[in-house]
Each structure stands twice: as C-alpha cells, then as structure tokens.
C-alpha cells in the first residue's frame, strides 16, 4: 500500500426492503466498507442523525474497524433512508429528503494529507450545503477525484453531472447511465470516446452487466473484461459499489488495469449473491488481498 489516503464523500443510510429488512447502504458508505476490508483505511465523510439509525451506523463501523472521524452527527436532520423495491431482480429507489447527509458541514471536515484520492457519487451533492462542503474538500492541494455516477431521479441534472465528470481524473458509470447522459451511440466504445473528448479523464470505466466491463484510457486504449459467472443471484443492490471499491484499491496500489477490472467484477459478482450491499464476512475479501494480487 502506498502513502496515498482515500476519502469517501457522501451518503450513509438504511436501505429498507419490502421484507421489512433494514440494511446499511448508500453508495459511498458501501465503497468505504469494502475499502476498509481491503486494508485501505478510508475516511468516510458523511453525516448521520442523532437517532437510533445513526447509532447503529456508528456501531457497525466500529465493529468493522472503520474510521468514524469523518462522520458528523446532525441534531436537526435524521439519518437517511431509502425504500427499495425489487422488480425482476432490479432495484428501484425512493429516497428520503431533508436528511443528515444533505447537510455535511465544511467546518467539521477532518484534516487531509498531501496525496489524496477523493471518491464521491452524485446523490450527496443534491443539496447546496453538501455541495459547498464537497467543493471545499475537492479544492485541497493534492486531491484527485474519482466520480461514481449514480443517477437517481429526480436528484440529478445532466449539466451538473458533466461538470463533476470534468473535475475528475477517473469516472465510473454503467452503460445505461452513459446513455442517459446523452452519449447514446449504439457502439459503447464510440459513446465513451465522445464523453472523454469533453473531459480530462485519465480513465473512463463503464460496467455493462452480463457483457462485462470496459475501460478507456486518455490515450484511447480500450481494455475489456468479460463478466464472471454468477454463482447465486439475489439482486444487484450494491454490486457497482463493490466494483468501485476494488477499482479504487487498485488505483492506490498500482494494479494493472486488466487485473483491476477482473478483481472488481469478482467482488461485484459475490455481492449479487447476497441481500443488500455489504458483506459481514471478512473472508469474502481474502482472494482480493492475497499476495500477488496487486501487480501483474
């Protein structure tokens, strides 16, 4: 592991399923959870309410040996919730408004280092206060951005999302999101090239479900990887977050792109076989952290 630090900015919440289950979620929280299991020691910058759900979040983070110094406790707004409906194995989300992660405060940000990868999604920037806090964090010297596109209607606007992509060094999205942003050429590689022509991205990562994943570099190199077999299918909640976490870990450790995509898809496939987004069995990560995984 290098001396780089990783900060994960955005929402932590509970995914509430029709079965009555309440499962910890939120794309940035999921990413931080996986990164902690991979040994990256991420700092999650978020906010929770002063309520039972918030206390459950802190307890889970402590039990998973995650840092909590970036998690703010907000006494005005509750911890975030999302109602998840599953249809044909695909999730649909009803996201609560006026919650703690919409009000992450700049004056409570933890200190940062000189070499930081800053991960963020798009949902947590829906409110002005969290937007301004993120911009203060992103403006720190030595901060390089990884944006994970999570288009959750009605909480996104094309121009704002493109602006965030232009700020980033790396961007990850799925093929549907690429089309929703207006890059809808039937040939995904052409659509990716059109998006990259408008940005300064070093890498654009597009996941394509059963068709695997594809990375395009700044030089135009294309690296495809086939999808791994799915041993057990429950739902796709959190699979993209698992992919992002492993990919980020690979950026930190200097892993080759081909190996990075393959390992990212391996964890994503495992998450598809469980309810919710975060495993509680640390042994699931052992194949990703064994000697020899970081370089090829």
N, C-alpha and C positions, 0 to 999 in steps of 0.2 A: 504494500500500500504506500502511495506517495504521501507527501505532506499536504496535499490538497484537502480542503474542507468542503463539505457539501451542506448547503442549506436548502431545505424544502419548505416552500411557502404555500400556504393555502388552507383549505378546509379540512376540519376533522368533524365527524358527525356520526350519527347512527343510521344505518340502512334498516328500515322497518319492512319486513316481508309479510305477505298475506297470511302466512302460517302463524304470525304472532312473534316470530323471532325478531330480535333487535341485535344487529351485528355491527360492530365498529366498521366505519368506512370513511369515504372521502378520498379522492384520488391522491392528493399529497400525503395524507396520513398513511394510506396503503403503501405508497412508494417508500416513505420513511421507515415503516415497519419492516419491509423486505430488506432495505439497505442496512438496517441495524442487524438483522440476522446474517447478512453477508459480511459484517465486520467493518462497515464504513463509518459508523458513529455519526449519523446525520443529526443536524439541528433542525427540528420541525418548528417553524414559526407559524403559529396559528392562535386562535382564541376559543375558549370554551365558556359556558355559563357557570355561574356559582350555583350548581344544581347537581342532582344525583347523576345525571348522564355525564356531566363534566368530571365528577369524581370517579366515575367508572373508567373514563378515558385515562385519567392520570394513573389510576391503579394498574390498568392494563399496560401502559407504557413502562411503569416501574417494573412490573413483572417480566417484561420483555427486555429489560435493561436498555431502554431508550432514554435519551436525554429529554428532559422536560423544561429546561431553562428558557426555551423559546415559546412556550405555551402560556399565553396570557389568560387570566381569569377576569371575565367581564361580569360585573354585577348588575348591568342594565339589560343585557340580552341573553337569551337562553342558548344552550348548546344546540348545534344544528341537527336537523332530522331530514330524512328523505324517505318517502313512501315508495317502495319498489314493487312494481307489478311485473310478473314474468309471463310472456306470451310466446309460445313456440321456442322456448329456451332463451329468448332475448329479453333483456331488462328494459323497462320504461320507468322514468323517474318523475316524482312530484316533489319538488324541492322547496322546503320551507323558507320564507323570507324573514328579514329582521332578526337575524341570529348572530351569535358572537363573532363568527369568523368574517362577517361583513365589516367588523369594526376592529381590525387589528391595528394597534397604535404604534406609531413610529417612535415615540419616546420610550417605549418599553422593549425595543429591539435589543437582542444580545449583541455583544461585541463580535466583530468578524475578523478573519485573517486576511492575509495578503494574496492568497491564491484560493479562490472560492468558485465552485460550480453552484449556481443558484437555479434550482428546479422550481417551476411553477406551472399550474394549469391555467385555465381561463375562467372558471366559475368564481373563484375567490376574488376576482377583480371586478365583479359586477357592481360593487358599491364604492363610492368615491373615497371613503376613509381608508379602506384596504388598498385601493389603487395607489393612493398617495404614499402609503407606507411601503408598498412594494417598490415604487419608483425610488424612494429614498434608499432602500436596500440595494436595488439594482445599480444605483449610481455610485456605490462604493468602489474604490480602486481595486482592481484585480478580480472583479466579479464577471464571470462568464455565464451566459444564460442558456438553459435548456427549457424550452416551452413544450408542454404536452397539451395538445389541442383536445379539449373536451367540450364539444358543442352541446349545451343543454338549453333547449328553448324554454322560455324566451330570453335567456340570460346571455345572449351573445349578439354581436353586430359585426358584420364582415370587416368593415374598415378598421375597427378596434383590434380584431384578431390579427389581421395582416400587419398592423402596426407592431404588435407584440412579436410576431414572427421576424419582422425586420430587425428587432432589437437583439435577437437570439443568435447563438452560434450553432445550436442544434435544435431541430424541431421534429416532433414525432406526432403522427396522426394516423387514423385508419383511412382506407380508400374512400369510404362514404364521406368522411369529413373533408377530404381533399376535393371531392366533387361539390360538396355544399359550399365550399369557399370560392367556387366558380372555376376551378381547374378541372374541367369535366371531359377532356379528350378521352375517347374510348381506350386509347393506349395510355396506361398509367405512367409509363416512363416519360411520355411526352408531357402529360399534365404536371409531373414532378419537375421537369425541366422548365416549364413555364412559370411555376411558382418560384423556383430558385433564381430565375432570371430577374426577379423583382426584389431579391433579398441578398444578404451577405452570409447566408448559411454555409457552414462548413459541411454539415451533413443533414439530409432530409430523410427521415425514417418513416416508411409507410407500411402499416400492417394490413394484411389482406385476407384474414380469416383462413379458410382452407387452402388458399393459394399461397400461403406463406408470407414472408416479409421482404421488403426491398429497401435498400439504402442507396441514395445517390449522393456522391461527394461533390465538393465545389469544382473539381476538375472534370466532372461529367462521368466519372466511373460509376457503374451500376453493379451492386452486389446483391444478388437474390439468394434467398434460402427457403427451401420447401418447408411446409408446415409439418411438425412432428405428429405421429399418431396420437389420437386422443383415447386414452385407456378407459376413461369414465367421464360421461358428460352430465353435468348438473345444470350449470348456467355459465354465462360469460362475464358475470359481475367481477370486476377487478382484474381480469386477465391482462388488459392493456397496461394496468398499473404495475403488475408483476414484470411485464416485458420492460417497461421503462426503468424500473429499479435495477434490473440486471444490466441493462444497457448503460445506465449511469455508472454502475460499479465498474464496468469495462472501460469506460472513458477515464475513470480515476486511476485504473491500474495499467492502462496502456494495452489492453487486449485488442487483438486484431479484429477488424470489423466482422469478418466471416464467422469467427468464433463467438463474437459478442452476440450477433443475431441468433445464432443457434442456441446458445445458452439462455438467452432472453425468452425464446419461444418455448424452451423446455419448461421453465417455471410457469409461463402463461398456460401451457397445456395442463400442468398439475393443478393450477387454480380453477380451471374449468371443471375439474372433477370434484369440487367441494362447494358447499353453500357459503356464499359470502366471498370476501376478497382477501382475507388474511389468514394464513395457516397459523396454528398454535403449536405445531410440532416442528421443532427446530431441525430435526433430522432431514426434513424435506430439502433443506438448503445444502446439505453436505456434498452432494455431487457437484454443486456450483462453486464450492470453496476449497476443494481438494487441490493438492499441489499439482501444478501443471496446467490449471485452467486459465491462468491469466495471460499466457503468451502461447502463440503457435509459430 
